[in-house]
Amino acid sequence: MFGRHCTAVVTSSLALVAASVLWAPVGQAHEPVHRESVLCTGSSTSTYDPPLTLLPRQTRVQTRAGYTCAVAPGRTVPATGHLEGRSPSASCVTVNSPRLEEVVRYGDGKRSSIAYDNSTSVRVAGVLLVRLSGRVVEGRGEGLTAHRTVAALPGELPTSCLSSGLRGSSGEAQLEIKS
């Protein structure tokens, strides 16, 4: 019923299909992975539980941020960030949080999960300067480094350190995700 010509066409077609299926993943494996750099700026508000005093003690730190993020050349989206972690020895002088996690939710539906593993902070003339460094572990910018810098003012007078303690701070933040 099938002639030699028909058998040759069917065999060649099957060989092409098999080659496409087998070779496509190998070719795709060498394509570069697109990793998006992101630059976000905005406001940041932190709360401390228990409030910060002059004596260092373990403190829970929660932060909410409202960002405007440049996600591509000429393209910005609004975003929100939520950070949470523990500082083993926070005080009115310094808030050292070596392990913090931030989830950034972008207005375009994407998100970034960031694990910060390095923190430095210092209070100068009443302003708390904080620098967090880590890596994006999931989502937009996965595998890239992340740096978050905040200049914050206390929510109460600095004299609160001597009595009830500082319950929070707010200021300007910058989040940079890059290679």
TORKOL-4160 file (C-alpha; in steps of 0.2 Angstrom, whole numbers, padded with zeros to 4 digits, m for minus):
179
<pt num="1" X="0000" Y="0000" Z="0000"/>
<pt num="2" X="0014" Y="0012" Z="0004"/>
<pt num="3" X="0028" Y="0014" Z="m0009"/>
<pt num="4" X="0046" Y="0017" Z="m0006"/>
<pt num="5" X="0044" Y="0036" Z="m0008"/>
<pt num="6" X="0030" Y="0037" Z="0005"/>
<pt num="7" X="0041" Y="0026" Z="0017"/>
<pt num="8" X="0056" Y="0038" Z="0014"/>
<pt num="9" X="0045" Y="0053" Z="0018"/>
<pt num="10" X="0038" Y="0046" Z="0034"/>
<pt num="11" X="0055" Y="0040" Z="0040"/>
<pt num="12" X="0063" Y="0057" Z="0036"/>
<pt num="13" X="0049" Y="0067" Z="0044"/>
<pt num="14" X="0051" Y="0056" Z="0060"/>
<pt num="15" X="0069" Y="0059" Z="0060"/>
<pt num="16" X="0067" Y="0078" Z="0059"/>
<pt num="17" X="0054" Y="0077" Z="0073"/>
<pt num="18" X="0066" Y="0067" Z="0084"/>
<pt num="19" X="0080" Y="0078" Z="0080"/>
<pt num="20" X="0070" Y="0093" Z="0085"/>
<pt num="21" X="0065" Y="0086" Z="0101"/>
<pt num="22" X="0082" Y="0080" Z="0106"/>
<pt num="23" X="0092" Y="0094" Z="0100"/>
<pt num="24" X="0081" Y="0109" Z="0106"/>
<pt num="25" X="0085" Y="0108" Z="0124"/>
<pt num="26" X="0104" Y="0107" Z="0121"/>
<pt num="27" X="0103" Y="0123" Z="0111"/>
<pt num="28" X="0092" Y="0132" Z="0124"/>
<pt num="29" X="0104" Y="0127" Z="0138"/>
<pt num="30" X="0117" Y="0139" Z="0131"/>
<pt num="31" X="0106" Y="0154" Z="0129"/>
<pt num="32" X="0110" Y="0167" Z="0142"/>
<pt num="33" X="0098" Y="0169" Z="0157"/>
<pt num="34" X="0091" Y="0187" Z="0157"/>
<pt num="35" X="0093" Y="0194" Z="0175"/>
<pt num="36" X="0085" Y="0210" Z="0178"/>
<pt num="37" X="0094" Y="0224" Z="0187"/>
<pt num="38" X="0082" Y="0235" Z="0197"/>
<pt num="39" X="0084" Y="0251" Z="0206"/>
<pt num="40" X="0070" Y="0256" Z="0219"/>
<pt num="41" X="0068" Y="0272" Z="0229"/>
<pt num="42" X="0055" Y="0277" Z="0242"/>
<pt num="43" X="0050" Y="0278" Z="0260"/>
<pt num="44" X="0053" Y="0266" Z="0273"/>
<pt num="45" X="0045" Y="0264" Z="0291"/>
<pt num="46" X="0052" Y="0252" Z="0304"/>
<pt num="47" X="0045" Y="0246" Z="0321"/>
<pt num="48" X="0055" Y="0239" Z="0335"/>
<pt num="49" X="0048" Y="0226" Z="0348"/>
<pt num="50" X="0053" Y="0229" Z="0361"/>
<pt num="51" X="0057" Y="0248" Z="0359"/>
<pt num="52" X="0076" Y="0252" Z="0358"/>
<pt num="53" X="0084" Y="0259" Z="0373"/>
<pt num="54" X="0102" Y="0262" Z="0378"/>
<pt num="55" X="0105" Y="0244" Z="0383"/>
<pt num="56" X="0107" Y="0232" Z="0368"/>
<pt num="57" X="0095" Y="0218" Z="0368"/>
<pt num="58" X="0086" Y="0206" Z="0356"/>
<pt num="59" X="0073" Y="0215" Z="0346"/>
<pt num="60" X="0061" Y="0211" Z="0332"/>
<pt num="61" X="0062" Y="0223" Z="0317"/>
<pt num="62" X="0048" Y="0225" Z="0305"/>
<pt num="63" X="0049" Y="0237" Z="0290"/>
<pt num="64" X="0037" Y="0242" Z="0277"/>
<pt num="65" X="0043" Y="0251" Z="0261"/>
<pt num="66" X="0034" Y="0260" Z="0247"/>
<pt num="67" X="0045" Y="0261" Z="0231"/>
<pt num="68" X="0046" Y="0267" Z="0214"/>
<pt num="69" X="0057" Y="0255" Z="0204"/>
<pt num="70" X="0066" Y="0256" Z="0188"/>
<pt num="71" X="0064" Y="0238" Z="0181"/>
<pt num="72" X="0070" Y="0242" Z="0163"/>
<pt num="73" X="0077" Y="0257" Z="0153"/>
<pt num="74" X="0063" Y="0270" Z="0153"/>
<pt num="75" X="0051" Y="0259" Z="0163"/>
<pt num="76" X="0046" Y="0261" Z="0181"/>
<pt num="77" X="0033" Y="0252" Z="0192"/>
<pt num="78" X="0027" Y="0255" Z="0210"/>
<pt num="79" X="0032" Y="0242" Z="0222"/>
<pt num="80" X="0030" Y="0238" Z="0241"/>
<pt num="81" X="0042" Y="0229" Z="0252"/>
<pt num="82" X="0041" Y="0220" Z="0268"/>
<pt num="83" X="0056" Y="0216" Z="0279"/>
<pt num="84" X="0056" Y="0206" Z="0295"/>
<pt num="85" X="0070" Y="0199" Z="0306"/>
<pt num="86" X="0078" Y="0199" Z="0323"/>
<pt num="87" X="0093" Y="0210" Z="0329"/>
<pt num="88" X="0102" Y="0201" Z="0342"/>
<pt num="89" X="0108" Y="0217" Z="0351"/>
<pt num="90" X="0099" Y="0232" Z="0345"/>
<pt num="91" X="0100" Y="0249" Z="0355"/>
<pt num="92" X="0097" Y="0267" Z="0351"/>
<pt num="93" X="0115" Y="0268" Z="0345"/>
<pt num="94" X="0114" Y="0254" Z="0333"/>
<pt num="95" X="0102" Y="0241" Z="0325"/>
<pt num="96" X="0112" Y="0226" Z="0319"/>
<pt num="97" X="0101" Y="0214" Z="0310"/>
<pt num="98" X="0112" Y="0201" Z="0302"/>
<pt num="99" X="0098" Y="0190" Z="0295"/>
<pt num="100" X="0083" Y="0199" Z="0287"/>
<pt num="101" X="0071" Y="0194" Z="0273"/>
<pt num="102" X="0062" Y="0206" Z="0261"/>
<pt num="103" X="0048" Y="0202" Z="0249"/>
<pt num="104" X="0046" Y="0216" Z="0236"/>
<pt num="105" X="0030" Y="0215" Z="0226"/>
<pt num="106" X="0030" Y="0225" Z="0210"/>
<pt num="107" X="0015" Y="0233" Z="0202"/>
<pt num="108" X="0017" Y="0223" Z="0186"/>
<pt num="109" X="0014" Y="0207" Z="0196"/>
<pt num="110" X="0032" Y="0201" Z="0198"/>
<pt num="111" X="0041" Y="0199" Z="0215"/>
<pt num="112" X="0058" Y="0197" Z="0222"/>
<pt num="113" X="0063" Y="0188" Z="0238"/>
<pt num="114" X="0079" Y="0194" Z="0246"/>
<pt num="115" X="0089" Y="0187" Z="0260"/>
<pt num="116" X="0100" Y="0199" Z="0268"/>
<pt num="117" X="0115" Y="0192" Z="0277"/>
<pt num="118" X="0125" Y="0207" Z="0281"/>
<pt num="119" X="0120" Y="0223" Z="0290"/>
<pt num="120" X="0129" Y="0238" Z="0296"/>
<pt num="121" X="0121" Y="0253" Z="0305"/>
<pt num="122" X="0127" Y="0269" Z="0314"/>
<pt num="123" X="0117" Y="0283" Z="0321"/>
<pt num="124" X="0125" Y="0300" Z="0317"/>
<pt num="125" X="0117" Y="0316" Z="0324"/>
<pt num="126" X="0100" Y="0307" Z="0327"/>
<pt num="127" X="0100" Y="0300" Z="0309"/>
<pt num="128" X="0100" Y="0281" Z="0308"/>
<pt num="129" X="0110" Y="0275" Z="0293"/>
<pt num="130" X="0108" Y="0257" Z="0288"/>
<pt num="131" X="0116" Y="0247" Z="0274"/>
<pt num="132" X="0110" Y="0229" Z="0271"/>
<pt num="133" X="0118" Y="0217" Z="0258"/>
<pt num="134" X="0112" Y="0200" Z="0252"/>
<pt num="135" X="0105" Y="0191" Z="0237"/>
<pt num="136" X="0089" Y="0189" Z="0228"/>
<pt num="137" X="0084" Y="0171" Z="0231"/>
<pt num="138" X="0068" Y="0170" Z="0221"/>
<pt num="139" X="0059" Y="0180" Z="0207"/>
<pt num="140" X="0064" Y="0196" Z="0198"/>
<pt num="141" X="0083" Y="0197" Z="0199"/>
<pt num="142" X="0086" Y="0179" Z="0206"/>
<pt num="143" X="0104" Y="0176" Z="0209"/>
<pt num="144" X="0109" Y="0194" Z="0209"/>
<pt num="145" X="0116" Y="0204" Z="0224"/>
<pt num="146" X="0104" Y="0216" Z="0233"/>
<pt num="147" X="0109" Y="0232" Z="0243"/>
<pt num="148" X="0097" Y="0242" Z="0253"/>
<pt num="149" X="0102" Y="0259" Z="0261"/>
<pt num="150" X="0091" Y="0268" Z="0273"/>
<pt num="151" X="0093" Y="0285" Z="0281"/>
<pt num="152" X="0080" Y="0286" Z="0295"/>
<pt num="153" X="0074" Y="0297" Z="0309"/>
<pt num="154" X="0067" Y="0291" Z="0325"/>
<pt num="155" X="0048" Y="0292" Z="0327"/>
<pt num="156" X="0051" Y="0300" Z="0345"/>
<pt num="157" X="0063" Y="0312" Z="0353"/>
<pt num="158" X="0080" Y="0304" Z="0356"/>
<pt num="159" X="0077" Y="0307" Z="0374"/>
<pt num="160" X="0065" Y="0292" Z="0373"/>
<pt num="161" X="0080" Y="0281" Z="0374"/>
<pt num="162" X="0082" Y="0285" Z="0392"/>
<pt num="163" X="0064" Y="0281" Z="0396"/>
<pt num="164" X="0051" Y="0271" Z="0386"/>
<pt num="165" X="0062" Y="0268" Z="0371"/>
<pt num="166" X="0061" Y="0271" Z="0353"/>
<pt num="167" X="0047" Y="0262" Z="0345"/>
<pt num="168" X="0051" Y="0265" Z="0327"/>
<pt num="169" X="0059" Y="0276" Z="0313"/>
<pt num="170" X="0055" Y="0282" Z="0296"/>
<pt num="171" X="0065" Y="0288" Z="0281"/>
<pt num="172" X="0071" Y="0286" Z="0264"/>
<pt num="173" X="0077" Y="0270" Z="0256"/>
<pt num="174" X="0086" Y="0264" Z="0241"/>
<pt num="175" X="0086" Y="0246" Z="0235"/>
<pt num="176" X="0098" Y="0241" Z="0221"/>
<pt num="177" X="0097" Y="0224" Z="0213"/>
<pt num="178" X="0112" Y="0220" Z="0201"/>
<pt num="179" X="0125" Y="0208" Z="0196"/>
